[in-house]
């Protein structure tokens, strides 16, 4: 009888599905531990993968942001006459792209004057672009014909420039209008010259009391001139449109370093060469076009290739009025203005 009980006990122990089967309990417990361990390991792996992905994403976005800031800042060094940057601010941070806002201002004889911000987007993959939409300036017709252009945000006057090789129906001569401003006004003038000059020649013709801020460089090819003045391109009379001046957003040049003027031209060339060194940069094609136009038949880009056809100056209205007798000045346009005591 005892032997039969033992045999039945063994059968019960190894019988499948028996709730009292201790061996099955051991196997089930081991399976549960394995499942729990796999879940924990998978969760830890996923956690560390998410951290690694987050750091990788953040590093790539930081890299893209740094490239975007470099592209915009470098290009602004040869554009935006008398416009300074107050530093970029991150306006938005999306998963695939973010927004940078560059606060800007003009400096008129020690007075900062608000100017429109530049807003760009940069992507996870390195692209930089402006916001979609209309960014054209405000244009208001002048009483005698033509239009005046104004900054969209500040409503301050945009500077305009007249190329010496283009025949315009009329050119602006606004120095005489300074007499209509209050005596405490400080303003900027966009000057267009009758031909190209060297930087030193421009410095010599600026009278005392007037601050030389920016040089407009002749970066135009013959095709560019034909584009502005289509009469020289042999267009039929029916399709001829009177040439319009170049807006400040369409010209290239460089700042005058008042404390170290000998570095002004070289800084301009350095910026162009730096732009040419980055073929993937947003403005590489424009740097290449400018460099080719400046060099002409020369093999290398040197200071001798830089010829100035205009300038931006600032000062009080009485000081700026002294420019009226300068024969080299073909046209003059009043830009931003401010009250000296505000």
C-alpha positions in Angstrom: 0.0 0.0 0.0 2.9 2.4 0.8 4.5 1.7 -2.5 1.3 2.5 -4.4 1.1 5.8 -2.6 4.6 6.7 -3.5 4.0 5.9 -7.2 0.8 8.0 -7.2 2.7 10.8 -5.6 5.4 10.7 -8.3 2.7 10.6 -11.0 1.0 13.6 -9.4 4.3 15.5 -9.2 5.0 15.1 -12.9 1.4 15.2 -14.1 0.9 18.3 -16.4 -1.5 20.9 -15.2 -1.7 19.7 -11.7 -2.1 22.8 -9.4 -0.2 21.0 -6.7 2.7 20.2 -9.0 5.6 21.9 -7.3 7.9 21.5 -10.3 5.4 23.3 -12.5 5.3 26.1 -10.0 9.1 26.4 -10.2 9.0 26.5 -14.0 6.2 29.1 -13.9 8.1 31.2 -11.4 11.2 31.1 -13.5 9.3 32.1 -16.6 7.8 35.1 -14.8 11.2 36.2 -13.6 12.5 35.9 -17.1 9.6 38.0 -18.5 10.0 40.6 -15.8 13.8 40.8 -16.4 13.3 41.1 -20.1 10.8 43.9 -19.6 13.2 45.8 -17.2 16.1 45.3 -19.6 14.0 46.5 -22.6 12.8 49.5 -20.6 16.4 50.4 -19.6 17.6 50.0 -23.2 14.8 52.2 -24.5 15.5 54.7 -21.8 19.1 55.0 -22.7 18.3 55.1 -26.4 15.9 58.0 -25.8 18.6 59.8 -23.8 21.2 59.2 -26.6 18.7 60.3 -29.3 17.8 63.4 -27.2 21.5 64.4 -26.9 22.1 63.6 -30.6 19.1 65.7 -31.6 20.1 68.5 -29.3 23.7 68.5 -30.6 22.6 68.5 -34.3 20.1 71.4 -33.6 22.9 73.3 -31.8 25.2 72.7 -34.7 22.5 73.9 -37.2 21.8 76.9 -35.0 25.5 77.8 -34.9 25.8 77.5 -38.7 22.7 79.6 -39.2 24.0 82.4 -36.9 27.4 82.3 -38.6 25.8 82.5 -42.1 23.5 85.4 -41.2 26.1 87.3 -39.2 28.8 87.0 -41.9 26.5 88.0 -44.7 25.3 91.0 -42.7 28.9 92.2 -42.5 28.8 93.0 -46.3 25.1 94.0 -46.5 22.7 96.1 -44.4 24.2 99.6 -44.6 24.6 101.1 -41.1 22.6 98.4 -39.4 23.9 96.7 -36.3 22.8 93.5 -34.7 21.9 93.3 -31.0 22.3 89.5 -30.9 20.0 86.6 -31.9 17.2 85.3 -29.9 15.6 81.8 -30.3 12.0 82.5 -30.9 10.8 78.9 -31.3 12.1 75.4 -31.0 10.4 72.8 -33.1 11.3 69.2 -33.6 12.6 69.6 -37.1 13.2 73.3 -37.3 13.6 76.4 -35.1 13.3 80.1 -35.4 16.0 82.8 -34.8 15.2 86.5 -34.4 18.0 89.0 -34.9 17.3 92.3 -33.2 18.8 95.2 -35.2 19.3 98.9 -34.9 21.0 101.9 -36.6 23.4 104.1 -34.8 23.1 107.9 -35.5 25.8 109.9 -33.7 25.6 107.8 -30.6 21.8 107.3 -30.7 20.4 103.8 -31.3 17.5 103.9 -33.7 15.2 100.9 -33.8 15.2 98.9 -37.0 13.3 95.8 -38.3 14.3 92.4 -37.0 15.6 89.7 -39.2 13.8 86.4 -38.7 15.0 83.1 -40.1 14.4 79.4 -39.7 17.0 76.7 -39.5 16.3 73.0 -39.8 17.6 69.8 -38.3 19.3 69.1 -41.6 21.2 72.4 -41.8 19.0 74.5 -44.1 18.5 78.2 -43.4 15.7 80.3 -44.9 13.5 83.4 -44.2 9.9 83.1 -43.1 7.4 82.7 -45.9 5.4 85.8 -46.8 5.8 89.3 -48.1 8.9 91.1 -46.9 8.9 94.0 -49.3 9.3 97.5 -47.9 6.4 100.0 -47.7 6.4 102.2 -50.8 4.7 105.6 -51.0 4.5 107.7 -54.1 6.3 111.0 -54.2 4.6 114.2 -55.3 6.9 114.7 -58.2 6.8 111.0 -59.3 8.6 108.0 -58.2 8.3 106.3 -54.8 9.9 106.5 -51.3 10.6 103.2 -49.6 10.2 102.6 -45.8 11.2 99.9 -43.4 8.2 97.7 -42.7 8.5 97.7 -38.9 9.9 101.1 -37.9 8.5 103.1 -40.8 11.9 104.8 -41.1 13.1 105.7 -44.6 15.1 103.2 -46.5 18.3 104.4 -48.2 18.5 104.3 -52.0 21.6 104.3 -54.2 22.2 105.3 -57.8 24.9 103.5 -59.8 27.2 105.8 -61.7 26.9 103.9 -65.0 23.1 103.8 -65.1 21.1 106.6 -66.7 18.1 107.4 -64.5 15.1 109.6 -65.4 15.8 111.6 -62.3 18.1 111.3 -59.3 17.4 112.2 -55.7 19.1 115.3 -54.3 17.9 115.5 -50.7 20.7 117.2 -48.9 18.9 120.5 -49.4 15.8 119.1 -47.7 17.8 118.8 -44.4 17.0 122.5 -43.8 13.4 121.5 -43.2 14.3 119.3 -40.1 14.6 120.7 -36.6 18.0 121.8 -35.6 18.4 119.0 -33.0 17.9 116.3 -35.6 20.6 113.7 -36.5 20.2 111.7 -39.6 21.9 109.4 -42.1 22.5 110.1 -45.8 23.0 107.6 -48.6 25.4 109.1 -51.0 25.9 108.0 -54.6 29.0 109.1 -56.5 29.5 110.1 -60.1 32.2 107.4 -60.6 34.1 104.8 -58.6 36.7 106.0 -56.1 39.2 104.4 -53.8 38.5 104.3 -50.1 41.1 106.9 -49.3 39.6 109.3 -51.8 36.2 109.0 -50.2 37.7 109.6 -46.8 39.3 112.8 -48.0 36.1 114.3 -49.4 34.1 113.8 -46.2 34.1 117.1 -44.3 34.8 117.4 -40.6 31.7 116.8 -38.4 30.3 114.2 -40.7 30.8 110.5 -39.7 31.6 108.0 -42.5 29.8 104.8 -41.6 29.6 102.5 -44.6 31.1 102.1 -48.2 29.0 100.9 -51.2 31.3 98.8 -53.3 30.9 98.3 -57.0 30.2 94.6 -57.2 28.3 94.9 -60.5 29.1 93.1 -63.8 28.0 94.4 -67.2 25.1 92.1 -67.1 24.0 93.5 -63.8 24.2 97.0 -65.2 22.1 95.9 -68.2 19.6 94.4 -65.8 19.1 97.8 -64.0 19.2 99.9 -67.2 17.5 97.8 -69.8 18.0 100.6 -72.4 21.7 99.6 -72.6 20.6 96.0 -73.3 18.9 96.9 -76.5 15.3 96.5 -75.4 12.5 97.7 -77.6 11.0 101.0 -76.7 7.7 99.5 -75.9 9.2 97.4 -73.0 11.6 99.9 -71.6 11.0 100.6 -67.9 12.8 103.6 -66.3 15.6 102.3 -64.0 15.0 102.6 -60.3 17.6 103.1 -57.6 19.1 100.2 -55.7 17.5 99.9 -52.2 19.7 99.4 -49.2 18.7 95.7 -49.1 20.2 95.2 -52.6 23.7 96.6 -52.2 27.0 95.3 -50.9 29.8 97.0 -49.0 31.5 97.3 -45.6 31.6 99.4 -42.4 34.2 102.0 -41.8 36.3 101.1 -38.7 36.8 104.6 -37.3 39.4 103.5 -34.8 41.3 101.3 -37.2 40.4 102.4 -40.7 43.3 100.5 -42.3 41.3 97.3 -41.4 38.1 98.3 -43.2 38.8 97.0 -46.7 40.7 94.0 -45.5 37.8 93.0 -43.3 35.5 93.2 -46.3 37.9 90.9 -48.3 38.2 88.5 -45.3 34.4 88.2 -45.1 34.1 87.3 -48.7 36.9 84.7 -48.5 35.3 83.3 -45.5 32.0 83.0 -47.3 33.8 81.3 -50.2 35.3 78.7 -47.9 31.9 77.3 -47.1 30.4 75.8 -50.2 27.3 74.6 -48.3 26.6 78.0 -46.8 23.3 79.8 -47.6 25.0 82.6 -49.5 27.9 80.8 -51.1 26.6 81.6 -54.7 26.4 85.3 -53.9 29.9 85.4 -52.4 31.2 83.7 -55.6 29.4 86.2 -57.8 30.7 89.2 -55.9 34.3 87.8 -55.9 34.3 87.2 -59.6 32.9 90.6 -60.4 35.5 92.3 -58.1 38.4 90.4 -59.5 37.5 90.9 -63.1 40.6 89.8 -65.0 42.8 89.6 -61.9 43.8 86.3 -60.5 43.5 87.2 -56.9 41.2 89.4 -54.9 43.1 92.3 -53.4 42.4 95.7 -52.0 43.1 97.2 -55.4 39.9 95.5 -56.7 37.7 97.3 -54.2 36.2 100.5 -55.8 33.6 102.6 -54.0 30.6 104.1 -55.7 28.6 105.3 -52.7 28.6 105.7 -48.9 26.5 106.2 -45.9 27.3 109.1 -43.5 25.7 110.4 -40.4 25.7 113.7 -38.5 23.6 116.7 -37.4 21.7 118.5 -40.2 24.1 121.5 -40.1 27.1 119.2 -40.6 25.5 117.1 -43.3 24.5 120.3 -45.2 28.3 120.8 -45.9 28.1 117.9 -48.4 25.9 119.9 -50.7 28.8 121.4 -52.6 30.6 118.1 -53.2 30.9 117.6 -57.0 31.6 113.9 -56.6 28.1 113.3 -55.1 25.7 112.5 -57.8 22.7 111.7 -55.6 21.7 111.8 -51.9 18.9 110.2 -50.0 17.9 110.9 -46.4 17.5 107.7 -44.4 16.7 107.2 -40.7 16.5 110.3 -38.4 16.3 110.9 -34.7 16.1 113.7 -32.2 19.5 114.3 -30.6 18.0 114.9 -27.1 15.6 111.9 -27.1 
